[in-house]
């Protein structure tokens, strides 16, 4: 599909037939916001319900096509054997206000009031944001590899910015980190926590 020559899809092919999907960016954000603590099977089924509305019979094929759609029709990444995923440098829920402000300033799009914005269009616009937005600076700071920064002042700056703009850890990961810290501070057995 040519992004500039064809409309982004409102259907996907599942089991040999075209199935309509909820293509608005808000649906993808709701899927992204499903709780990490939710059992994986329940989380997957809820995502499929949000995406399709009415569930196709072939759940495995439906899930594969949903992932294809969420990746904007592109292949690659860890899901396709392309290596381990990079640490995320943004979160839709955590950085929502920064994304909103950047869209409003750069494109004049009020993401709250826009009646429909296709997910693929939203992602193209998100990827096209200019460097001058705070959202882009926050992403740059989070992604910066401190070992590659030679200047000590810049290292200190990025270390501070990484702390300031750090994304919250998932619930389970934060609990485990707290338990390790508690064991270290009070002479407990760290191996029991690990």
C-alpha positions as CSV (number, residue, x, y, z in Angstrom):
1,X,0.0,0.0,0.0
2,X,1.3,3.4,-0.9
3,X,0.8,5.8,2.0
4,X,0.4,8.8,-0.3
5,X,-1.6,7.1,-3.0
6,X,-4.2,5.0,-1.0
7,X,-6.3,5.6,2.0
8,X,-5.2,3.7,5.1
9,X,-7.2,0.5,5.6
10,X,-10.5,0.4,7.5
11,X,-10.6,-3.4,7.1
12,X,-8.2,-6.3,7.4
13,X,-8.4,-9.7,5.8
14,X,-9.1,-12.6,8.2
15,X,-9.9,-16.0,7.0
16,X,-10.3,-14.9,3.4
17,X,-12.8,-12.1,4.0
18,X,-12.5,-8.4,4.8
19,X,-13.4,-7.6,8.3
20,X,-14.0,-4.0,9.5
21,X,-11.9,-2.6,12.3
22,X,-12.0,0.3,14.7
23,X,-9.1,2.3,13.0
24,X,-9.3,5.4,15.2
25,X,-6.1,6.2,17.1
26,X,-8.0,6.3,20.4
27,X,-8.8,2.5,20.1
28,X,-5.1,1.7,19.7
29,X,-4.3,3.9,22.7
30,X,-6.9,2.1,24.7
31,X,-5.3,-1.2,23.7
32,X,-1.9,0.1,24.8
33,X,-3.4,1.2,28.1
34,X,-4.7,-2.2,29.0
35,X,-3.3,-3.1,32.5
36,X,0.0,-5.0,32.6
37,X,-1.3,-6.9,35.6
38,X,-4.2,-8.3,33.6
39,X,-3.7,-12.0,32.6
40,X,-2.2,-12.2,29.1
41,X,-5.1,-14.2,27.6
42,X,-7.7,-11.8,29.0
43,X,-5.6,-8.8,27.8
44,X,-5.4,-10.2,24.3
45,X,-9.1,-10.9,24.1
46,X,-10.0,-7.4,25.3
47,X,-7.6,-5.9,22.7
48,X,-9.3,-8.0,20.0
49,X,-12.7,-6.9,21.2
50,X,-11.7,-3.2,21.1
51,X,-10.1,-3.6,17.7
52,X,-12.8,-5.6,15.9
53,X,-16.0,-5.0,17.9
54,X,-17.4,-8.3,16.7
55,X,-14.8,-11.1,17.1
56,X,-13.8,-13.0,14.0
57,X,-14.0,-16.8,14.2
58,X,-10.3,-17.4,13.6
59,X,-8.8,-15.7,16.7
60,X,-5.2,-16.4,15.9
61,X,-5.5,-14.9,12.4
62,X,-7.4,-12.0,13.9
63,X,-4.6,-11.4,16.4
64,X,-1.9,-11.5,13.7
65,X,-3.8,-9.0,11.5
66,X,-4.4,-6.7,14.5
67,X,-0.6,-6.7,15.2
68,X,0.0,-6.0,11.5
69,X,-2.4,-3.1,11.7
70,X,-0.9,-1.7,14.9
71,X,2.5,-1.7,13.2
72,X,1.0,0.3,10.4
73,X,1.4,-2.5,7.9
74,X,5.2,-2.8,8.5
75,X,7.2,-5.8,9.4
76,X,10.2,-5.9,11.6
77,X,11.0,-5.7,15.3
78,X,11.3,-8.3,17.9
79,X,8.0,-9.9,17.0
80,X,9.4,-10.8,13.6
81,X,12.7,-12.1,14.9
82,X,14.4,-8.7,14.4
83,X,16.1,-8.7,17.8
84,X,15.1,-7.6,21.2
85,X,12.9,-4.6,21.5
86,X,14.4,-1.3,22.3
87,X,13.6,0.2,25.7
88,X,10.6,2.5,25.1
89,X,11.4,6.2,25.0
90,X,7.7,7.3,25.3
91,X,4.4,6.2,26.7
92,X,1.1,7.2,25.2
93,X,-0.5,7.4,28.7
94,X,2.4,9.0,30.5
95,X,3.3,11.4,27.8
96,X,-0.2,12.1,26.6
97,X,-0.2,15.9,27.5
98,X,3.2,16.4,25.7
99,X,1.9,14.6,22.6
100,X,-1.3,16.6,22.7
101,X,0.6,19.9,22.9
102,X,2.9,19.0,20.1
103,X,0.1,18.0,17.7
104,X,-1.8,21.2,18.6
105,X,1.2,23.4,18.0
106,X,2.7,21.8,14.9
107,X,-0.4,20.5,13.1
108,X,-3.2,22.5,14.6
109,X,-4.9,19.2,15.5
110,X,-6.8,19.1,18.8
111,X,-6.6,15.4,19.6
112,X,-9.5,15.7,22.1
113,X,-11.9,17.3,19.6
114,X,-10.9,15.6,16.3
115,X,-13.8,13.2,15.5
116,X,-11.6,10.6,13.8
117,X,-8.0,10.2,13.1
118,X,-6.8,7.0,11.6
119,X,-4.1,5.2,13.6
120,X,-1.7,5.1,10.6
121,X,-2.1,8.8,10.1
122,X,-1.6,9.5,13.8
123,X,1.6,7.5,13.8
124,X,2.9,9.2,10.7
125,X,2.2,12.6,12.3
126,X,3.7,11.5,15.6
127,X,6.9,10.3,13.9
128,X,7.0,13.6,11.9
129,X,7.1,15.9,14.9
130,X,9.8,18.5,14.8
131,X,12.7,18.5,17.3
132,X,11.6,21.7,18.9
133,X,8.8,20.1,20.9
134,X,9.3,19.1,24.6
135,X,7.9,15.7,23.7
136,X,10.8,15.1,21.3
137,X,13.4,16.4,23.8
138,X,12.0,14.1,26.5
139,X,12.3,11.1,24.1
140,X,15.9,12.1,23.1
141,X,16.9,12.3,26.8
142,X,15.3,9.0,27.6
143,X,17.0,7.3,24.6
144,X,20.5,8.8,25.2
145,X,23.1,6.2,26.0
146,X,25.2,7.8,28.6
147,X,28.3,5.6,27.8
148,X,28.4,7.3,24.4
149,X,28.5,10.8,25.8
150,X,32.2,11.9,26.4
151,X,31.7,15.3,27.9
152,X,31.2,15.0,31.7
153,X,28.8,18.0,31.9
154,X,26.6,16.5,29.2
155,X,26.7,13.2,31.0
156,X,25.5,14.9,34.2
157,X,22.8,16.8,32.2
158,X,21.5,13.6,30.6
159,X,21.6,11.6,33.8
160,X,19.5,14.3,35.5
161,X,17.1,14.5,32.6
162,X,16.7,10.7,32.6
163,X,15.7,10.8,36.2
164,X,13.3,13.7,35.7
165,X,11.6,12.2,32.6
166,X,11.8,8.5,33.6
167,X,8.9,6.4,32.6
168,X,7.2,4.6,35.5
169,X,8.1,0.9,35.7
170,X,5.4,-1.7,35.2
171,X,3.7,-2.8,38.4
172,X,5.4,-6.1,38.8
173,X,8.8,-4.7,37.9
174,X,8.5,-1.9,40.4
175,X,7.5,-4.3,43.2
176,X,10.5,-6.5,42.5
177,X,12.8,-3.5,42.5
178,X,11.4,-2.4,45.8
179,X,11.9,-5.8,47.3
180,X,15.6,-5.9,46.2
181,X,16.1,-2.4,47.6
182,X,14.5,-3.5,50.9
183,X,16.7,-6.6,51.1
184,X,19.9,-4.5,50.4
185,X,19.0,-1.8,52.9
186,X,18.1,-4.2,55.7
187,X,20.6,-7.0,55.2
188,X,18.1,-9.4,53.7
189,X,18.7,-12.2,51.2
190,X,18.7,-10.6,47.7
191,X,18.9,-14.1,46.1
192,X,15.6,-15.0,47.6
193,X,14.0,-11.9,45.9
194,X,15.7,-12.7,42.6
